[in-house]
Amino acid sequence: MITPAKDTVYIGVNDHEIDLFEGQYDVTENGMAYNSYVILDEKIAVMDTVDANFGEEWMANLTAALDGRTPDYLVVQHMEPDHSSNITRFMDAFPAAQVVSNAKSFPLMQKLFGVDYPDRRIAVKDGDTLELGTHTLSFVGAMMVHWPEVIMTYDAATGVLFSADAFGKFGALDVDEDWACEARRYYFGIVGKFGAQVQKVLAKAATLDVKAILPLHGPLLTENLDYYLDLYNTWSSYGVETEGVFIAYTSVYGHTKEAAELVAAKLEAAGCPKVAIADLAREDMAECVEDAFRYGKVVLATTTYNGGIFPFMHDFISHLQDHNYQNKFIGLVQNGLWGPTAAKGMKAALEPCKNLTFAETTVTVNGALDQEARAQIDALVAELMA
């Protein structure tokens, strides 16, 4: 068994049966991990459960870790069903155990599972502690990271921060892949709207002597913690992670694609440190969203469609707006053979987003690229490189 810290045993599971996480994020290739842990002390605390489909495997892992002992507490940090679905299984199996969670969790238990354990529960809030023996658990309020009931837990004896969904990523633990790419897609897709709340939690974490971060998804982080903390600080403050330009386009007959690719080629020729380009109709939308947050400069190129924006671009901008998009420099490319209005539509759709700066140059393609459009692309590239 994995022991990430003294007296702490990993009892989570890997899910390679899932195709869509939360009904929308493609995880077919590398699956998903549902993490759970046990702290073995004079009193035993189990940290969260796992998805409903893996209850038997999780209970087998728990039984092996207990080695004949009986747990005293189930700490529920987050009520999302991929972590809470085996609460009743646990409470039925161990009738003397108590469930420890934020007070806001218990109404959710009632709604999800029809029981809220009024005689077997301990409600905790930010700053409360739970003594296990040599281990003292301190609870850290993490409201809206990313549900209202979320708490994190700090073990002073080991320096472990049980971080709930924060610092999680897509991918099962038996798959080796780059952390940042899938953690970024996970963060901006699931937590990204709540940057201000993440910043508050990071400020709390800065007061703790954190030696390891154990999330509910993804690998257990036990080394180079500054790297993960710095990335989370950049992401949650909507800063620039990578210098360069992200180009997102939609195209019907190839002319807008040609314009977008010309912008990319000219940026690269001008020495842009990094250029990423994506066809919104064919690439993973969540990956496109993460790149829009990753870079400080973004070009949106689309066709005028029914007097507005092509559907995939409209969907993309809706995702950005829903996830609190802000602090970016935006260039616009529109195509319209007789009535190009896509740029106006994109600006209007982005209006709710904060601190966006738009390039003075709007590139207009009237059907196919001509000399005027090429000159506008040169002007836009100059602005992007300024």
Buried (B, 14 or more C-beta within 10 A) or exposed (E): EEEBBBBBBBBBBBBEEBEEBEEEBBBEEBBBBBBBBBBBBEBBBBBBBBBEBBBEBBBEBBEEBBEEEEBBBBBBBBBBBBBBBBBBBBBEBBEEBBBBBBEBBBEBBEEBBEBBBEEBBEEBEBEBEBEBEEBBBBBBBBBBBBBBBBBBBBBBBBBBBBBBBBBBBBBBBEBEEEBBBBBBBBBBBBBBBBBEBBBBBBEBBEEBEBBBBBBBBBBBBEEEBEEBBEBBBBBBBBEBBBEBBBBBBBBEEEBBBBBBBBBBBBBBEEEBEEBBBBBBBEBEBBBBBBBBBBBBBBBBBBBBBEEBBBBBBBBBBEBBBEBBBBBBBBBBBBBBEEEBBBBBBBBEBBEBBEEBEBBEBBBBBBEEBEEEBBEBBBBBBEBBEE
